[in-house]
């Protein structure tokens, strides 16, 4: 099977073209020997099937980080390379094209965002550009699908990979300054500009990066995001999932409970404890009750809502602007503004958030970012439970939990910045123009993220509930509660039984938060426990990624910081939230 590589700068729309060529059938793999991921899929073009690879975005083949090195290495495995360019920024993108031509790869140029270029008054003579580059150039619009058929026809008609023979490759093997001279000459001859007035989106772009107005806009976006996530999550729970569980599923469990009445241990594992002779899905703690209700009816609705909002912000192009806007603040905690993006990804799951830190230039930044994500950035599963448990008392209390965690990140980051020596490079980040997100691409992204949660969460939740029931049945947790009482009760102000949820956070945060319900905690205790579940040990998957990214020594340092932070900031949270609720 021939391999087609999609290569280009970040934010040029490679993923949209990949989705158009392959549909939804794609897989994500780690490049051997690294933690860098890339997507692969199959495209049926004519009578032939091609393997399509969406490589990590890179500005240059003269790699400066692991992701760029992977893209450079993958070039040797491709039969056809599609160099995806941003038509609105032709001059900057052509440097990659020059380097690919020098490598002698069989090349097709996909001139993406062609519609945006025309809207901005940028007119590109495509045949003349193809004549200068001596390779096929196809104007495309990944979001709408314009030009994808022409691109597929070029792929189908491309010959087997041959040795470098194009005269262009020998003519233009020059120094970087000479390359830019060639690029300037090409752009000057194939591109014409005409004056036009700014659109609403362009005015919004300027406003959202303004030092003063941009901050107000960011606060507005975050507040609206919170409101949308809660509205969608609560709507799905009350209108769809609760009626299904209560009306259709519960009668089945009631009959099963009667059947298992003579087998108390099995009833304890599968159904759990009955509350006033009835099944309470939250408090029962059975594998078939709480084990299914928590991930599907309490967590999944908020996860779907969160990933929908995050996908829209990603596709619109707001996240890079947020990074630029917060660059000065991030410098105060030992990182530059790009670290905002891994942290926002960490709000979905800490694992991809930590993996995203591999694009940072220094080990110092990667350690600080990974540690802060593990401590102060709650994953979406934990957020779902916070919205459910704390949000029932009012959205304002949820905001206080997030504000406290943000303060922890700032304080702890400032301390780590002083303690950990090293160089902090300046921010170099591509800011794409605002674009309306494509419905299809957003749905695909939402589908994959929610599917990944279901595949991962349900087995772990069931396993967690099983372990909790077994340990509770033999009395292990009573011993653990007595040993940890000085910290749990005296410093954090929680009942001794809270050690069970906090310990279960190592397996799954939503399980842990769900175990708080039977304890009948007060509002300040719920808020404190929510903070502690974020500050204390992350889940086992995050630990594994920390170990692979940081090594065992730095992972142990990070664990020590987590323990100390949980004790200190947990005590502060108890005092603050008690005063707030009084």
Secondary structure, DSSP 4 states (H G I P E B T S, - for coil): -EEEEEE--TTSSHHHHHHHHHTT-EEEEEPTTSS-EEEEEEEEETTEEEEEEEPPP-S-SS--SHHHHHHHHHGGG-SEEEEEEEGGGHHHHHHHHHHHHHHT--EEEEEE-HHHHHHTTEEE-HHHHHHHHTSEEEE-BTTTTBTHHHHHHHHHHPPPP--S--HHHHHT---HHHHHHHHHHHHHHHEEE---PPPHHHHHHHHHTSTTHHHHHHHHHHHHHHHHHHHHHHHHIIIIIHHIIIIIIHHHHHHHHHHTTT-HHHHHHHTB--BTTB--TTTSB-TTTHHHHIIIIIIHHHHHHHHHHHHHHHHHTHHHHHHHHTHHHHHTTT--TTHHHHHHHHTT-HHHHHHGGGGSSSHHHHHHHHHHHHHH---HHHHHHHHHHTGGG-HHHHHHHHHHHHHHHHHHHHHHHHHS----PPP----PPP-PPPHHHHHHHHHHHHHHHHHHHHHHHHHHHHHHHHHHHHTHHHHHHHHSHIIIIIIT---TTHHHHHHHTTT-HHHHHHTTGGGT--HHHHHHHHHHHHHS---HHHHHHHHHHHHHHHHHHHHHHHHHHHHHHHHHHHHHHHHHH-
